[in-house]
Amino acid sequence: MGIVDIANIVMIFLLSTFLIATSLGRDAAIFSAFINVVFFDFFFVPPRFSFSVDDSQYLITFLVMMIVGLVTGHLAAKLKEQIKDVSARERLAKALQSLSRGLFSAQSDEQIVQVSKSALEVPLGIEIDLFITENLDQLKIDKFDMQSVAWSMQSGTRIFNEVDEVDGKSIIYLPIRSELKTLGILVASDSTKSLRHYGRDDLLQTAANLIALEVVQLRSAQARELSKVEAATERLKSAILSSLSHDLRTPLTTMIGLAESLQERNQGINSQSKADLETIRSQGLRLSSMIGNLLEMARLQTQGPTLKKEWQPIEDVIGSSIKHFSTSFPKSIVKTSITSDVPPLYFDEVLIERVLCNLLENVAKYSLESATIEVLVRKNEQFVEVSVIDAGTGFAQEPSQLFEMFARGISDTNKSGMGLGLAICKEIIEAHGGSISAKNNESKAGSVITFTLPITENSELPKL
């Protein structure tokens, strides 16, 4: 046949099919197998340069050559695809590992976004957009389908668009979700429309889960840190208030005592001097009361109220509170109205009297000197409601904020007070298991402050 035996020529053709399969893939290998059989028949099988065959044994050679070429090409192409798949998945695993390491050291939402983009975009060959927010209204993204973004965040499911209507890319929307709460959304887009290749969509889902876990941990760490700061701030504030109040109380007591002593020993002094001494005394008492409130608030926040509860009728405490209040505001008129179905209650008499005195003094400061104050008491299901109603100017700010420390109901800075009275009332009432609220009077001028005390069964009282 010449220099090269025909069997070796067959092997050369099979080798070419194998090389084509490993370099160009399965389809090229199949085409190569057919072309090789044709070339072998035309150029090497007698009669040469003809497709006719003198020996029918060559038909078997053609068939075996075709089968071996096809099988070899298929296996070689499959091996190449597997190698490519393994390499691609190795890159994905490294990207996921890089993402995990980067998220471990992230300290803010911005760092999480930066780490996620740098760890995923280049290895996966895609574009990443990550938005960490729980509020869908904050997302105004023109480059994406907002309907898909909204549905993915609200339903907590991923959405895959093979060809996006906006820019023609393959896009997947992945909610950043922890338990039943959506923390944001990850949007991945690929211009080659191959997001599902090599399990890239599943890897992105795993990445979204890792990001959600890191966001939750970051939120927890921030909450713990904020809680520590708030606790330290409260301790410092209480310590400063307590120290300042104690340091001021001693000289104030001395000043008040000297003013009273001068008033008693100098009866013949002129009216102006008497007025000055009375001003010193009254202002000293006012400042002493304010310092007492500071001390009480500091104690309530650090130790909580110490309750000495007893069974007693609420009208007795109201009566003693009004009597104590009238010594400081003799011109104020207090009217009471107590329904007959109000039962005896289990409470601390001293503390509830303190609450009523604070409320009465508070409304008296911001009402006319001779204005009438109403105290209404009635039973309401499992509670007894006590309302203090005045005819003053009402509250200038949101009533719900009045029970915070140093909050004041009006903007008049000439009025005395530090904004601690209602905060103390809230601490005491809540310690009793009740609640306190304030509102402006809708039917007429003034405001209404209402607190409740729970009704509990008294086994010592006879049942009617």
Salt bridges, closest charged atoms under 4 A:
GLU81 OE2 - ARG26 NH1 3.35
ASP85 OD2 - ARG89 NE 3.00
GLU90 OE2 - LYS94 NZ 3.65
ASP109 OD1 - ARG219 NH1 2.98
GLU121 OE2 - LYS117 NZ 3.14
GLU127 OE2 - LYS143 NZ 2.88
GLU127 OE1 - LYS169 NZ 3.36
ASP129 OD2 - LYS143 NZ 3.49
GLU134 OE1 - LYS181 NZ 3.40
ASP190 OD2 - ARG200 NH2 2.60
ASP201 OD2 - ARG158 NH2 3.84
ASP201 OD2 - ARG196 NH1 3.44
ASP202 OD1 - ARG158 NH2 3.50
GLU234 OE2 - LYS237 NZ 3.21
GLU260 OE2 - ARG281 NE 3.12
GLU278 OE2 - ARG281 NH1 3.42
GLU296 OE2 - ARG299 NH2 2.73
GLU296 OE1 - ARG354 NH1 4.00
GLU369 OE2 - LYS331 NZ 3.41
GLU374 OE2 - LYS444 NZ 3.16
GLU385 OE1 - ARG378 NE 3.20
GLU457 OE2 - LYS463 NZ 2.78
